[in-house]
Amino acid sequence: MSDATNVLDISPLEKKKLRAHGIKVKEMHHHSVAELQTLLGVSKIRAMELYALSEFQSLPSIGIRFAHDMIAMGYYSLRDIKGKDGAKLTDQFERHLGAWADPCQEDQFRLIVHYAQHPTVHRNWWDFTAERKAFREKHGYPANRPTQPWFELPRYQAPNQVEASLETTKKDLAAKLRRSVAFMKKHLDDKITLAQLSDSANLSSYHYLRCFKSVYEVTPIQYLTHMRLKKASQLLRSTAHPIADVAVRSGFDNESSFIRLYKKEFKITPAAFRKKSGNKKTG
């Protein structure tokens, strides 16, 4: 579901006031709730929401939707999460959602609990996959776990996210967007342009860009970059390829841009990630 009209989103007026005070959106959590309340002229609960949006998204691979979900569950900071349990948070979220969630969602809950406890020890969500699998294999899920899968909910169904008037048109557009994602996966290590992606969906570049962002909440190029970074992480963990080679094999133009994007996404350099992952292979 596109969150373009979500009440939690930062309003143009709030952004204007942030700029006036020299505060970047991603750095709102560097200020206290009381400071945000005073500087922006908003209520305490609104200041808490803004603080939460900023702090939760400062963690590796945590996006706007997850931040929205945390707030909907009543959590407004990492302090609120300290001492919590990732599995219990997942169970709480599924009850709130009314459906069972993507297993990777539990990895994210475990990640956020980790940062609440150990803010200086870097981790990514996939570092908790094995832990989650072992826990669920031993303990399973609550007896009252929702039976409906998350992807059947309206908020996750692509046809309901595409802006179109007729139901048949919505389904057609959703199918075209899925084709473009399949094109990305097939040509991940090739140079791909927006024109090629829109052609794969048989849409104009303007219409494709608007529809894609409506559904996936990021631009096609941002989505493609994220896929490439995930592939790069796999290569860093499992191969001895030099960093420059990993960059090329993952579809990046050069090593420097790859390192910059990787660090921006995961808050760690490729070389540091490879070392932390325990890969002792050398090129």
N, C-alpha and C positions, 0 to 999 in steps of 0.2 A: 504494500500500500504506500502510495506516495504520501509523505508527511508535509506536503507543501502548505496545507491548511491546518496543521496540527496546532492546537492552542498553546503548546509548549514552545513553538518556534519563536526565535528572537524577532521582534517586530522591527520595522524600519526605524521607528522612533528610538527604540532601545539601542539599535546599532549606531544611530546618529549620536546619541548621548555617550556611548562608549568611545567613539572616535573623538568626541570633544574632550574627553578626559584622557586620551591617549592609551586606551585599554583595548587590546586585541580580544576578539571573541574567544579564541582558544586559551586566553590567559585570564578569563574572568575568575577562575578559582584561585588565582593568586591573591585575590582580595577577599575579605571576610564577607559574610552575608550582610552584616550590618553596614559595611562600607558600600556594597552594591545597592542596598536599599536606599541609602542616602544619596549616592552619586546619580542613580537612575530615577529616583523618585518613584519607586515601586513598593508594593506591599512586601512584607517579610516572606510570605510564601512564594511570591514571584521571584524574589532575590534568591531564595533557596533553590528554585527550579533552574534559574540561570547558572548558579554555582554548580549544580549537579550536572547539567548539560556539558559544561566545560570540563569538570574534573573527570567524569566517567570517560569522555572521549579523548582524554589525554593519555589513556592506557593503550597499549598496542592492539590494533585490530578491533577496537571497540568503536562502533559507529553510532549514528544518531538514533536508529531504531532501538538499539539495546539501551541507550541512555533513557529514551522515552519509557521503555519497559521498566527500568529500575525505578524511575520516578512514580510510575503508575502503581508499583508495588509498595511505595511509601519510603523509598530510600533516596536521600538527598546528598550523600557524601560518602567517601570511603570510611569515614569515622562510623557511619551507621552500619557498615558491613563488617567492621572489625569484630572478630570472634564468631562470625556466622559460619555456616557450613555450606559448601557449594552444592552438595546433593539436596539438602533441605531447601535451599533457595530455588533450585530447579523444580522441586515438588511444589513449592509455593507458587512459582511462576506458572506451572502447568494448570494448577487449580484456578489461578487468575485468568489464564488464557482460555480455559475450558477445552483444552486439547493437549495431547502429548507433543512435546517440542522436538525439534531437530536435535540429535545427540550432541552436536557441536555447541549448542546453546549451553549445555551443562559445562562444557570445557571453558566457556567464557565466564560462567558464574564462578567456577573454580579459580580462574585467572584473577577475577576482580577481588575475590576473598584473599588470594595470595598477596596482591598489592596493598590491600588494607592492612595486612599483617607485616609484610616485608616490602615496603615501598622502594627500596634501593636495589633489590635483587631482581634482575630482569628476567621475565618469562614471556612466552607467547601462548595463545590458547592451546596450540597443539602439544605443548609440553604436558598437558593434563589429560590427554586422550587415554593413555595407557592406565593412568590412575582411575579415571572414570569407568573404563571398561572392567577393570578388576573389581572395583567397588560394586558395580551393578551385577556382575556375575555372581558375586558373593551374597549381596543383600537384595537384589532385585528392585522393584518399584512398589510404591504403596498399593494396597489392594483397591483403593478408590481412585486410582489413576484414571484420568479421562481416556476414553477409548477412541475419540475422534483424532485423526492426525492433524498436525498443524497446517499442512499444505492444503487442506480442504476448507480452511476458514476463509471467509471473504477477503480479509485483509492481505492474504498471501496469494490470492488467485489473480494471475496476470490479466485475464480478460476484464476483471473488475477494476484494475488499476489503469488501464489504457483509456485515455480520454477519447471517447467516440460515442455517438448517439445510438447506433443500432447494435444489438447484441451480436449479430453476425459479423459486423465490422470489427467489433472488439476482439472476437475470437480470431479473426483473420490477422489483425495487427499483432496479437499475442504470438501467433504461430510464426509470423515474420520475424519478430524479435528473437524468438528461440532459434530460428535459423541463423541469425546473425551471431548469436552466442556460440552456436555449433561451429560456425566459420572461424571465430576467434580461436576456439580450442584446437581446431584442425591446423591452423596456421600460426600457432603461438610464437614460434621462433622466426617467423617471417616479418618483413616490414608491412604493416597494415595501415591503411589510411582510412579516414572517416568516409571517404567516397566509396571505398571498397566495401566497407561495412554496410553502408546504406544500400549499395547495389545488391549485396547478399540478401537484404531484407526486401528488395524491390520497392524501396521508398525513396523519396527525395531526401537529401541530406538534412534539410530543415525539419521535415516531418519525422524522420528517423531519430534525430537527436532529441526532439521534444518528447516523443513517445518512449524512447529508451529511458530517459531520465525520470519520466513519470512512473515507470514500472520499477526500475532498479535503484533509483534514488541517487545515482551517480551518472556521469557522462559515459558514453561507450569507451572512450580512451582511458578513463579512470578505471573502469571495470576491467579492461584489457590489461592495464598495468598491474592491477592487483593479482590477476591470474598469473601473469609473468613472474611476479615476485614470489608467489607461492611455489611455482615450478623451480625458481632459483633456490628457494629454501630446501627443496627436496634434493637438488643437485649438491648443495653445500653439505648436507647431512650424509649423503651416500656415495659421493665420488671424490676423486682427487683432482678434478679439473681446476686449473688456476682461476682466480676470480674473474679475470678478463674473459676467459673461455665460458665460464658460467653465464656471464652477462650476454654474450653472443648467443649461446644455446637457449637462453630464455627470451630472446627477442629484443634485447636492448642495443642501442646504437653503439655505445661505448662504455667502458668500465666506470668512468667518473660519474656519468649520469645514473648508471645502475646503482653505484654505491650511495649516491645522494638520495635517490628514491627509496632504496632499501632502508636506509637509516631513518628517513622521514616516516615510513610506514611502521617499522618494527622497533624503532628507538635503539637500534644496535647496528653495528657495521656487519657486512657479510663475513669478514674475516673473524670477528669476535663471535658471531653466531656459530660459525663452523667449529671454532675451538670449544665453545660452550656445549655444542651438541655431542661432543666426544669423538668427532671424526678426526682421526690421527693420520689420515691419508694425506700425502703431499703430491703435488703435481710434478 
